[in-house]
Amino acid sequence: MFVRRVMPHPALRGVVQSFGERRGGLGAAVLSWPLTARPHQIIDIYLGDPFRIRIEGGPLLTSPETVVVGPQGARRIQMYVSGDVHVFNILLQPAALNRLIGVDMTSLVNEGMAAQDVLGKRATRLSDAVRSARDFASRVAAAERWFGNLLESDGAVDGIDLASRYLLAARGRVRIDTLIDKSGLSARQFQRRFTTQIGLPPKLYARTTRFDAALTAHRKNPARSWTEIAHEAGYFDQAHFVRDCRELVDAAPSQFTGDWDNIFSLHG
């Protein structure tokens, strides 16, 4: 699998974390893995064969060619990939979609929706620009122009935007009470606005961020023990981490092998 990822232009870093692309040929082989709880919101543009998903053991569904994926809590989603894999990925800042288009992010929790249903006609302009570009650098430039146009009329950065980015950078290891105190909002106001702008409540967002950090550490160095990774991520002990695995993914750490090693990490 060929993977690349780049940072956006500095002017866009308030709304975009990175642009990425993955290419590979699986042929008839099928790669499958459970989608884990994670705090990210992303836009995926499938330039090759689309992914397929199974939600809560239901029928096999085909992903839209351009999809907006919201933060994931604990919904049971299984991913399936085969054929020609070519995905252009946009990893967004936590409050980006709310800031740019005003969407209530609770509508995107545990969802992957056709981009047109979220972004309207703007989705077609983004998809067409990326698809017509000749290479990765050109696709990044096309996406940056699209975000630049949106930023011309976006709302100002606020305390929830900053708090969510701080939580993400700290991998969830920040007391929510501290963020509330710094925000100047009441606890109830902070909870309500954070959930609307980010999708997940603050404590669940911090929890999924910490869990995602642990899985990322494992993918980067599979030889490390889960005990060491759990402690580094801020869990009280390995048992605490195992409980999160069960509740957020319905799997034990020992099952994070095989296809898990090939998971399409956003940090690749």
LINZIGI-V6277 format. One record per pair of residues at least 12 apart in sequence whose C-alpha atoms are under 7 Angstrom apart, sorted by the first residue. I is the first residue (numbers start at 1). GAP is how many residues later the second one is. Records with the same first field share a line. If there is no record, write none. Layout:
I=GAP ; GAP
This chain:
1=21 ; 22 ; 23
2=20 ; 21 ; 22
3=18 ; 19 ; 20 ; 265
4=16 ; 17 ; 18
5=13 ; 14 ; 15 ; 16 ; 263
6=12 ; 13 ; 14
7=12
14=79
15=77 ; 78 ; 81
16=75 ; 76 ; 77
17=74 ; 75 ; 76
18=72 ; 73
19=70 ; 71 ; 72 ; 121
20=68 ; 69 ; 70
21=66 ; 67 ; 68
22=64 ; 65 ; 66
23=62 ; 63 ; 64
24=60 ; 61 ; 62
25=58 ; 59 ; 60
26=56 ; 57 ; 58
27=55 ; 56 ; 57
28=54 ; 55
29=53
30=50 ; 51 ; 52
31=49 ; 50 ; 51 ; 228
32=46 ; 47 ; 48 ; 49 ; 227
33=45 ; 46 ; 47 ; 226 ; 227
34=43 ; 44 ; 45
35=42 ; 43 ; 44
36=212 ; 213
37=35 ; 36 ; 37 ; 171 ; 211 ; 212
38=33 ; 34 ; 35 ; 170 ; 171 ; 174
39=32 ; 33 ; 166 ; 169 ; 170
40=30 ; 31 ; 54
41=28 ; 29 ; 30 ; 50 ; 51 ; 53
42=26 ; 27 ; 28 ; 48 ; 49 ; 50
43=24 ; 25 ; 26 ; 46 ; 47 ; 48
44=22 ; 23 ; 24 ; 43 ; 44 ; 45 ; 46
45=20 ; 21 ; 22 ; 42 ; 43 ; 44 ; 82
46=19 ; 20 ; 40 ; 41 ; 42
47=39 ; 40 ; 84
48=36 ; 37 ; 38 ; 39
49=34 ; 35 ; 36
50=12 ; 13 ; 15
51=12 ; 29 ; 30
52=27 ; 28 ; 29
53=24 ; 25 ; 26 ; 27
54=23 ; 24 ; 25
55=21 ; 22 ; 23
56=20 ; 21
64=50
66=48 ; 49 ; 61
67=45 ; 46 ; 47 ; 48
68=44 ; 45 ; 46 ; 47
69=39 ; 42 ; 43 ; 44
70=38 ; 39 ; 40 ; 41 ; 42
71=38 ; 39 ; 128
72=37 ; 38
73=37 ; 175
74=173 ; 174 ; 175
75=35
94=70 ; 71 ; 104
95=66 ; 102 ; 103
98=99
99=55 ; 56
100=50 ; 51 ; 54 ; 55
104=92 ; 93
105=91 ; 92 ; 93 ; 94
106=89 ; 90 ; 93 ; 94
108=91
109=90
126=17 ; 20
129=13
130=12 ; 13
159=24
160=34
163=16
167=39
168=41
171=38 ; 39 ; 42
172=34 ; 35 ; 37 ; 38
173=61
176=26
210=23
213=20
214=15 ; 16 ; 19
217=12
219=42
